[in-house]
Amino acid sequence: QVQLVESGGGSVQPGGSLRLSCVASGLTVWIHDMSWYRQAPGKEREFVSGIDRSGTATYTDSVKGRFTISEDNSKNTVSLQMDSLKPEDTAMYYCKADLRLSGTSVGDFWGQGTQVTVSS
């Protein structure tokens, strides 16, 4: 099994920055990639950014140019640097790990989330 713990959320003003971190423990050798999702009240959970072990990153259009995902494989940690935050970024942010063996999915594991609030 894999356990994920997010941290770094908080309240900031528009234009501010936050850095989220997700630390994985357990069977981390099975992790193929890790991603950040967010969910605002009344909305569906939305993909934000993801990164695989080779460092290939993807972003949803709404955060491209403002958010940067990075990884430290030796520490099993993925971070999301969020700059130029907007009120629309307000949401609960969740870390997800995709576990695979030889390309076959074992399952997805989720953290409990960290709240990000952007308001003036």
Phi and psi in degrees as a GROMACS rama.xvg file:
@    title "Ramachandran Plot"
@    xaxis  label "Phi"
@    yaxis  label "Psi"
@TYPE xy
-127.783  137.664  VAL-2
-114.509  139.053  GLN-3
-124.581  134.038  LEU-4
-128.931  119.667  VAL-5
-95.7397  154.203  GLU-6
-155.925  167.073  SER-7
105.759  -6.70334  GLY-8
-69.276  167.305  GLY-9
169.659  -168.161  GLY-10
-111.737  130.285  SER-11
-138.923  162.77  VAL-12
-83.8721  157.398  GLN-13
-53.2723  137.327  PRO-14
91.2848  -9.18643  GLY-15
-79.9917  -177.3  GLY-16
-133.682  151.53  SER-17
-143.408  153.648  LEU-18
-125.413  116.533  ARG-19
-95.2513  145.366  LEU-20
-129.679  146.888  SER-21
-132.517  120.074  CYS-22
-109.021  125.897  VAL-23
-102.641  142.832  ALA-24
-140.125  165.343  SER-25
100.264  -134.851  GLY-26
-82.7407  61.5631  LEU-27
-67.824  -19.8293  THR-28
-64.3956  -20.0021  VAL-29
-84.9791  -6.91016  TRP-30
-73.446  123.567  ILE-31
-90.2544  -42.8967  HIS-32
-156.289  163.144  ASP-33
-130.237  147.278  MET-34
-138.758  160.215  SER-35
-113.244  133.108  TRP-36
-123.272  161.565  TYR-37
-141.505  154.112  ARG-38
-143.676  119.96  GLN-39
-95.0902  157.086  ALA-40
-54.9497  130.928  PRO-41
78.7387  3.8356  GLY-42
-120.703  161.706  LYS-43
-74.9777  153.565  GLU-44
-66.0756  133.141  ARG-45
-120.626  136.319  GLU-46
-68.4369  135.304  PHE-47
-110.166  -55.4165  VAL-48
-161.397  151.753  SER-49
-145.928  159.293  GLY-50
-150.084  138.619  ILE-51
-100.438  179.935  ASP-52
-69.3127  -17.6744  ARG-53
-82.7735  -9.17817  SER-54
97.0222  3.36836  GLY-55
-72.2527  122.832  THR-56
-114.92  149.982  ALA-57
-132.763  153.248  THR-58
-140.173  147.655  TYR-59
-74.0022  151.237  THR-60
-57.2877  -35.4601  ASP-61
-68.5671  -16.8982  SER-62
-114.378  -5.65748  VAL-63
-59.1649  130.694  LYS-64
90.7989  -14.342  GLY-65
-113.214  -34.0407  ARG-66
-107.503  148.316  PHE-67
-135.881  125.034  THR-68
-99.6382  144.772  ILE-69
-146.631  163.901  SER-70
-138.606  152.984  GLU-71
-129.806  93.7667  ASP-72
-63.26  -32.1824  ASN-73
-66.0638  -26.3989  SER-74
-107.352  2.9995  LYS-75
52.342  47.1095  ASN-76
-127.603  137.684  THR-77
-124.099  135.936  VAL-78
-121.831  155.079  SER-79
-130.414  107.316  LEU-80
-85.3161  120.924  GLN-81
-115.656  114.266  MET-82
-115.326  163.179  ASP-83
49.8792  47.833  SER-84
-64.2798  144.203  LEU-85
-119.128  157.379  LYS-86
-54.597  -31.9805  PRO-87
-65.3291  -15.0693  GLU-88
-81.978  -8.03974  ASP-89
-60.8673  123.806  THR-90
-178.702  169.587  ALA-91
-86.3033  127.65  MET-92
-103.757  130.574  TYR-93
-119.823  142.411  TYR-94
-97.731  137.615  CYS-95
-129.026  137.539  LYS-96
-113.996  130.006  ALA-97
-99.3467  112.862  ASP-98
-96.5128  131.204  LEU-99
-140.427  152.194  ARG-100
-126.591  116.617  LEU-101
52.9612  40.5194  SER-102
85.1084  -4.42662  GLY-103
-98.9893  127.084  THR-104
-66.6814  132.22  SER-105
-94.9509  -35.3173  VAL-106
156.751  167.821  GLY-107
-106.837  140.359  ASP-108
-124.738  138.131  PHE-109
-119.103  146.097  TRP-110
-83.1559  178.258  GLY-111
-84.5734  -12.676  GLN-112
98.5118  156.685  GLY-113
-137.743  134.434  THR-114
-82.5755  133.221  GLN-115
-119.584  123.81  VAL-116
-125.652  124.776  THR-117
-119.713  112.192  VAL-118
-156.056  157.606  SER-119
